[in-house]
Amino acid sequence: MAPSEHRPTRSEQAAGRSARIGFGLFWIYVALYGGFIGLVLFAPALLSARPLGGVNLAIASGLGLIVAALLLAVVYMVACRIVEGADTASRD
């Protein structure tokens, strides 16, 4: 192996996989947020509807975005543990 070649370690490979997972989940959230902003820009009357027991759709969808962010964080945590676990198992 030439001195200029760098072969990534298993932990660096796992970190790279975790970063790709996080980046994918980030784009999912960007799409959700973009949809919300699209509703605000192009259909504001729709957001004033009150289908959920008096709570307007703007508040409900805003809370939905917060819940989605928390769920995506849990998905990221689980996915990273799976990647790390697979990395640890391949070392043994």
VOGU-3710 file (C-alpha; in Angstrom, 3 decimals, decimal comma):
1> mapsehrptr> 0,000/0,000/0,000  1,411/3,381/-0,993  1,911/5,960/1,789  -0,659/8,300/0,214  -3,440/5,661/0,270  -5,739/5,740/3,246  -7,826/2,693/3,914  -10,756/3,662/6,173  -11,096/1,807/9,446  -14,315/0,030/10,373
11> seqaagrsar> -15,326/2,843/12,705  -14,756/5,384/9,926  -16,890/3,276/7,603  -19,652/3,085/10,224  -19,441/6,843/10,716  -19,796/7,324/6,969  -22,857/5,078/6,858  -24,376/6,936/9,811  -23,750/10,248/8,086  -25,473/9,007/4,911
21> igfglfwiyv> -28,461/7,835/6,953  -28,652/11,202/8,698  -28,406/13,037/5,398  -31,261/10,957/3,949  -33,450/11,626/6,977  -32,586/15,313/6,741  -33,928/15,409/3,179  -37,117/13,640/4,277  -37,654/16,383/6,845  -36,850/19,086/4,283
31> alyggfiglv> -39,565/17,614/2,037  -42,082/17,624/4,902  -41,214/21,188/5,851  -41,282/22,270/2,211  -44,780/20,822/1,906  -45,876/22,802/4,945  -44,381/26,017/3,556  -46,024/25,275/0,216  -49,391/25,111/1,958  -48,680/28,392/3,724
41> lfapallsar> -47,762/30,072/0,436  -50,297/28,586/-1,958  -53,262/27,461/0,155  -53,456/29,570/3,305  -57,240/29,224/3,449  -56,829/25,466/3,778  -54,734/25,928/6,916  -57,524/27,879/8,613  -59,849/24,864/8,460  -60,666/23,297/11,834
51> plggvnlaia> -61,081/19,565/11,239  -59,533/18,434/14,522  -61,903/19,437/17,275  -61,439/23,182/16,962  -57,693/23,146/16,344  -56,890/24,697/12,992  -54,866/22,792/10,445  -51,921/25,205/10,693  -51,392/24,398/14,379  -51,973/20,681/13,847
61> sglglivaal> -49,521/20,482/10,948  -46,929/22,524/12,849  -47,157/20,102/15,749  -47,006/17,280/13,228  -43,692/18,644/11,984  -42,339/18,633/15,532  -43,491/15,040/16,044  -41,991/14,063/12,668  -38,641/15,548/13,707  -38,701/13,535/16,939
71> llavvymvac> -39,634/10,342/15,089  -36,872/10,873/12,547  -34,425/11,356/15,418  -35,498/8,004/16,887  -35,163/6,354/13,458  -31,658/7,818/13,164  -30,695/6,576/16,617  -31,933/3,048/15,900  -30,343/2,970/12,444  -26,985/4,090/13,829
81> rivegadtas> -27,111/1,436/16,521  -27,845/-1,188/13,875  -24,916/0,038/11,764  -22,655/0,104/14,821  -23,860/-3,335/15,887  -23,173/-4,767/12,445  -19,727/-3,159/12,544  -19,033/-4,669/15,978  -20,301/-8,095/14,897  -18,040/-8,102/11,832
91> rd> -14,996/-7,458/14,062  -15,574/-10,632/16,087
//
